[in-house]
Amino acid sequence: MNSAWNRLIKKRKKGKAPFHYEDLEITSNTEELSLYLDENIKRIRESLGNSGDLAVREFKMGKPFLHNVASIYINGLTDKEIMGSSIIERLMNDVHMADSNESCLPSQLGTYIKEHILTITNVEDITDWKKMLFLLLSGQTIVLVDGWKRALGCSSQGGELRSITEPTSESSVRGPKDSFTESLITNSAMIRRRIKSPNLWLEMMQIGNITQTEVGIMYVKGIVNDKLLTEVKERLGKIAVDEVLGTNTIDEWITDETFTPWPTIFSTERPDVVTGNLLEGRVVIFVDGTPNNLIVPATWNQFFQTAEDYYLNWIMVSFLRFLRIGSFLITLLGPSLFIAFVSFHPELIPTPLLINLSAQRQAIPFPIIIEALLMEFTFEVLREAGIRMPRPVGQAVSIVGALVLGDAAVTAGIVSSAMVIVVAATAIASFTIPHYSMTDSVRLLRFCMMILAGFLGIYGIGLGIILLVAHSCSLRSFGIPYMAPFAPIIFDDQKDAILRLPLPFLSKRPRLVNQNRVKRTDNTQSRGPSSREENKKDHESQRDSNER
């Protein structure tokens, strides 16, 4: 595993792997720093285009003020409190040296600054020009001494960041109320507060030739499957783009199957969800600048589970999961079944209801398929308008627009009342799907099912379901079957698939994800050799399945 990671590091220089500071394009051909402070400052200004947010503070040090020193940083990327108290204030107050000899060398002054003056946590010697620019643009403060061909990089990253708030897209009644922010360091710290184990590892890399976005790979050593971890690193190593503005860029580059409506990588903004997946053996990908983080591998049933499932009674959770699956089927098949029954199979509708539907459709000028597509398209427009408009008026526009347009359309004889009811029920059912990416997929597939029902009736719906199931069973997420544990069927994993049994019965992790299935609880430890034997059998069965 380590050798594969080292090969990826070497590939960076060839442009086949994530960005590294050695790939920076600068205006000067000189790789080393100059002896002269003025020349170094001039080159920094030229390299950054005399940027207005570049701050340079020059002063003198050494008794009696023999040497010129400068601190350089980018406004907005550094923590002003740390930079002021631990760097600039210390440099300007400590004007003497331990050796009061006036003939001290600049190199001695630089070493003295690093070892005796700066109180910052991390101070790094820099001899390479590109590395200095990279650290400067990453938020560090650079200290230069006239006559010294080195620089000091001081970790002072900070600036204005959004505080931790409640989740917006994955809210819950019970459980933690914190969510990720746009800071990768803050997000990783939120996980470490929950998993206080030295086996929780975080590896960092930069992706994006221009944006130089920090990307972190987090996993629990000893639980994660080494093959999965190597595969994640290799796929990230193949990303060669100029910009990484969010997790979607990473998602589309590392996904197994691009041409599929289903999301094959799980995205979340909840730290407790990430914690649970890490302890199951999955790998989490953090991207600096976005609160949504990626979890791999992902399976279909994972998108119908929520963090609240593990804070409620198991009976209630099982009921809610059945409710979500039923709402998913209503969202996917509700309008298409209505079209098929009315157009092709009216004998399946009770006679009194069929008479009412026929009476309603006497004044409708459009075929039922056109009527359904028109209503669904109108609702999607209202949904999108409610999201894009300012928050105070967005919900009002969606609700009022739906009521006014629906009533007006029925009064004008454009659509029937039954069609309005079907579309409204479908929309309400779609809101019960916990994750937005799955909701988007169902919204798209619903139109395909409606078109098949409009041309072929119930047979078209059956054909669409067969194609969809076959396609879903063929998908993989980092080598893991997307429909697991249903296809292939894994009986042990059914305990936490649609049903959720009580937590004491969930003593094993998902079979295909990790390399250590048995959870090391007090009960399993007390069983001693039997527990280890069971874990060994699980490893053997998993190895056999991977070989197949």
N, C-alpha and C positions, 0 to 999 in steps of 0.2 A: 504493500500500500504506500509506504513512504517513498519507495523508488519511483512509483508512478507519479506521485506528487512532485518529486524532484525533476522528473522529465518534463512535467508541465511548466515548471519554473524556467527550465532551459528554453522551452518553446516560445516563451514570451518575447525573447530577443528576435525571433524570426517572424513575429507578427501573427503567430498561430494560436496565441493564448491571450489571457486578459492583459490589460494595460499595466505597464510597469514604468517607474520614473525614468528608466533608461531610454524609453521610446519617446520622451518629450522632444518636441521640435522647438528649438530656440534660435534666435537670430545670430548668436555668436558660435564660431566653430571651436572655440577653446573650451575644453572639458574641465579644466582646473580653475580654481579661484585665483585671483590676482593677489599680489602682495600689497597692493595699494587699495585703501578703503574707498577713495573717491572713484576709482575705476570699477570696483565691485558694485557700488551703489548705482553708478551710471548704467552698467550692464543690466542690472535688475530692472531699472526704470525702462530701458529700451526693450527688454524681453517682455515686459507687461504693457508696453505701449503707453508709458507715462500714465497709468491708471489712476483715477482720482481717489480710489479707496486704498492705495498703497501709502502706508505711514512709515516715515523714516525719522528716527530721533537720534541725533548725534550729540556726543559729549566727550569729556576727557576723563582719563583715569590714570592711576599710578602716581606715586609721589616723586616730584611735585608736578603732577598733571602733564605727564610726558606723552601719553598715548591717546590717539583718537579712537573712540569706540562708537558703534552705532547699533541700535536695535531696530529691526524692520519687521513689520507685520501687516496683515490685511484687515482693515476695519470691517467689523461684522462677523469675521470668522474666528476671532479670538475672544477669550473671556477677559474683559477689561479689569476685573478685580484681581485675577491671578496675575495678569501681565503687569499691572501697576504695582502690586505689593511684593510679588515674588521675583520680578525681573528688573523693571526699570528703577523702582525705588531702591532696591538693594544695590544695583550698579552705581547709582548716583550718590548714595550715602557712603558706601565703602570705597573711599578714594585712595586709601593707603594699602600697602601690601605687607605681608608678614616680613619680607625682607625690605628694609627701608633704603637699600642701595638704589641710587638714582639710575644706575646702568642696567636695570632689569630689561630682559628681552621681551618682545611682543608675545612670543610663544609661552614664556613664563607667566605673563599676565593672563593669557587665555586659559592656561591650565588652572591658575589661581581662581579665576572667575568661575570655572566649572566646579572646582573642588571646595571652595570656601565661601563664595558669595551667593550664587544662585540657590534658592531654596525650592525650586520647582521640582516636581517628582521625577521627570525624565529629561535628561540633557544628553544630546547625542553629538559626537564629533562628525563634521561634514567636510569632506575633501572634494566631492564631486559636484560640479555646477548644476547638473540636471537634478540631482537628488535634493539640493538646496531649494531649487525652484519648486519642486514637487512638495516638499515639506512646508514651504511658505504658503503655497496655494491650498494646503490641507489645514491651515489654521495655526501652524506653529509660529513662534517668534524666533527670528534669526538674529544672532549676536555676532557682529564682525569686529575684529580688532585690526587696526592699521599695522601693516608689516607682518601679518600672520596669514598664511595661505590655507587657513581653515576657518570654519564657521561653527557656531554652536546652535543646534536646533532645540528649542525649549517647548515642551508640550503645553500649549496654552489654548487648545481648541475650546470653543464655546460660542458665544454670541446669543442672540435672541432666538429662543426655541419655544414651541408650543408646549404648554404644561400637560400633564397626564389628565385625561378626561374619561368620561364614560364611553363605552363603545356606541357607535351610531348605527352600524348595520347588523350587529349581532348582540342586541340587548337581551337581558334576561332579568327575571324577577329576583331570583336567588343567585348567590355566587358573587365573585369579585366584580367591582364596578370600574376597574382600571382598564385602559386600552393602550396599545402601542402609540408612539409618537413618530415624528420624522427623524429622530436621532437614533442611529444604530447602537451607539454605546448605551443610551438610556434603555433601549429595548432589550439588549442582552443582559443588562443589570436587573431588569424586571424578571427575567427567567432565573437568574442566579439567586434571587431572593426566594424562589420557590424550590429550586434544586440545589441544595448546599452540598454538592458532591464534587470532589476533584476530578471525577470522570466526565463531567460536563465540559466538553472542549469546544472552543471557538477558533476557527481558522479564517484569516482575512486575506482578501485579494482585491485588486482594482480592475474594473471592467469598463471599457469605453475609452477610445483613443483621445477624445476631447473632454468628456465629462469627468473621467477618472473616478467613477463612482465606487465607493467602498461597498464590498459585498462580503458578508460573513456566512460561514458554514458552521452550524452548530449541531452537535450530536452528543450522545452519551456513550462513551467508550465502554466496551464490554457488552452493550446491548445492541448497538447498531450492527447491521450486517456489513462486513468489510467490502464485499463486492458492490453493494449498493453505494457505499461511501465513495469507492473508487470511481464508479460510474458517474456519480454526481460531479465529482471534481473534473473528470474528463470532459463532460458535456459543457461545464462552465468554461473549461480551458479552450474550447473550440469557438467561443463567442468572439467575433471580431466585428465590432460596430463602433461608430463614433460616439454615440450617445446611449446612455442608460438612464431614462427619466423615471422609471418605476419598475414594478415587478412584472408588468406585462411583457416588457422586452425580454427579460430573463425567461419568462414562461414560454413564449413562442419559440425561443431558441433551443430550449432543452426538452421540450415536450416530445413524447414518443410519436404521436400522430397529429399532424397539423390539420388535416382535412377531416374533422369530426365535430359534431355539434356539442359533444359532452366535454366538460372541463376535466382534464386528466391530472391537473395539479391543484392542490388545495390551497386556498388563500384565506388568511384570517387576520384579525386585528386584536384578538384576545390572547393575553399571556397564558391564561389557564388552559386554553385549547392547545397552544404550542407545547406547554409543559406535559400535558397528557400524551401528545403524539411523540414527543421525545422519549418518554418512558416506555412507549410501545416499540421503539427502535427506529423511528423515522428520522429523517434529516430535515432540518429547517434552514431555509435560505433567507438571511436578512439583507435588505437593500437599503442603504443610507438614503434618506430623503423621502421615504414613504412609510406610512404606518401599517401597510399590509405586507405580510411576510408569507413565503411559500413553504409548503410542507409536501415532501415527496417520500414514498409514493402515495398516491391517492386512489381510493376505490369508490365505486358508485354509491354504496350505502353510506359512506362517510359524509356525503353532502346532505343527508337527512338526519344527522345527529347534531345535537347542540351541546354546549357546555352545561346547560341546565339539566341535561339528562342525568348527570351524576350528582346533582344536588337535590333531586326529588325522589320520592318513593318509586321503587322499581315497577310496581304495577301501573302507576300513573304514567311513567315514562314509556312503558310498552304500549299503552293506549295511545299516547301522543304520537309515537312513531307510526303506528297503524294509521292514525289520522293524517299524518303528513304524506304517507304513501298513497292513501286514498285521494287526498287533495291533488297530488301529483297526477294521478290517473284522470281525475276530473279536468284538470287544466289541459292535459294533453289530448284527451279524447272527447270531452264534453260537447263542444260545438260540432265536431265531425260526426258523432253518433246522432245528434239531433238532425243534421243534414241528411244522413243516410236513412234514418227512420221515416222522415217526412217525404223524401223524394223517391226512395226505392223500396222501402219496406213498411208501408203504412199499416200492414196487418199486425205488426208488432206493437202498435200503439192502442191503448184502450179506446173503444168506440166513442164514448162521450168526449174524451180529450181530443180525439181525431176530428170530431165534428167542430169543436171550438177552434182548433188550429186551422181547419179549412175555412171557417168563417172569417178568421182574422186575415188570411192570405188572399181573400177575394179581391181586395183593393190594392194589393202590393204589386207594383209593376215589374219587379225584378225576380229572377229565379232565386231560389233559396240560397244557393251557393254565393251569388253576388251579394245578396242581403247580408249573409254572415260575414263575408270578407269585408264589406263596407263597415259593418259595426265593429268588427275586431280592429280594423285599421284606425277607425276613429278613436277607439279606446286607447290604442297604443300612442296615438298623437297626444291625447289628453295626459296620459301617464308621463310621456317625455316632457311635455310642457310643464307639468307640475314639478318635475325634477330640476329643470333648467331655470325656471323663474325664481325670483327672490323668495326666500323661505316664508316671509309673512303672508305673501299672496299666492304662493304656489299651491298649497293645499286647497285654498278657497277656490282657485280657478279650476282645479281638477274636480272637486265635488260639485260646484255649481255648474260647470260646463257639462259634466256627465248628466246631471239632472235635467238641465234645460234642453240640451241636445236630444236626450233620449225621449223626453215628453214631446218635444216638437216633432221629432221624426215619426213617432207613433201617430200623433194628431194629423200630420201631413200625409200619412199613408205611405211613407217610404219604407218603413220596417214594421214588423208585427210586434205586439207586446211580448209574445213568447220568446222571440229572438233577443229582445232586450234582457229578459230574465236569464236566458242561457248565458249571454255574454257577461252579465253582471256576476252570476254565480261562478263562472270560470275565473273572472278577475279576482274575486274574493278568495277562491281556492288557491290561486297562485301565490297569494301573500303568506300562506302557511309554510311554503318551502323555505327552510332556514337560510340558505345561502344564495346570494344574488346571482352568482355565476350559473348555478343550476336553474334558477328562475329564467334567466335569459335564454338558456338552451331550450327549455320547454316552450317559451313564447315563440321561438322560431319553428320548432317542430310542430306546433299546433297548426300553423298555416299549411304545412305540408300535408298533415292528416286531413284537413278540411278540403283541400284540393282533391286528394284521393277519394274521399267520401263523395264529393260532388260528381265525380266521373264514374266511379265503380261501386258506390254504396258501401255496404258492410264488408264486401269482399276487398275493396280498396283499403279499408281500415285494417283488415286482417293482413293484407300484403305489407302494409306499412309497418305493422307491429313485428312481423317476421323479419323484415329487413333491418329494423331498428335493433331487435334482440340479437340477430346474427352479427351486426356491426359492433354492438356493445361487447359481445363475448370475444370478439377478435382483438379488442384494444388491450394495450399494456401501458402501465405506468411504471417506468423504470424497471421493466421486466416482470412486474407483478400483474397478474390478470385483473383487469379493471372490474369485472363482476364478481370477484372473490368476496365473500366465501360462498356465493351461490353457484358460480361456474368458474372453476371447479368447486364442487360442494365440499366444505370443510365443516364437519359436525361440531368440533370444539369451538370454532369461531361463531357458531350460531347463537351462542350465549349472549353475545353483544352485537348482533346484527340488526334485525328488526325488533326482536324481543330484547330486553335487558334483564338478565337475572340479578338477584341480589349480589352485592359486591363480594361477599365471601366466596361465591362460586366462580368469580372471574379471577382465577389463579394463574391463568396463562395469557401470554401476549399473543397477538395475531401470528398465525403459523408462518406465513410467507414473507414477513417483513423483517424479522430480527434474527439474531443468532443465539438468543438466550430466552427461551419461551417461558420458563418457570419464573414467576415473580418471587423474589427473596423476601417473603414476609416471615413473621415469627412462626407461623404454623408450618410453612414449608421447611424452615430451618430445623424445627424440632423433629421433623421426620427423618432427618439425617440421610443415610445412604439411599433410602427409597426415593427421596427427592432428587438426589444426584443421578440416580439411575433413570428416573423419568425424564430428566433434562437431557441425558445422553441419548435416549430413544428419540426424543423430539429432534435433536440435532441430526441423527442418522436419517430420520424420515424427511427432514427438510433438505438434507444433502441429496438424497435420492430424487426428490421432486425437482431440485435445481438441475441435476444432471439430465433428467428427462426433458 
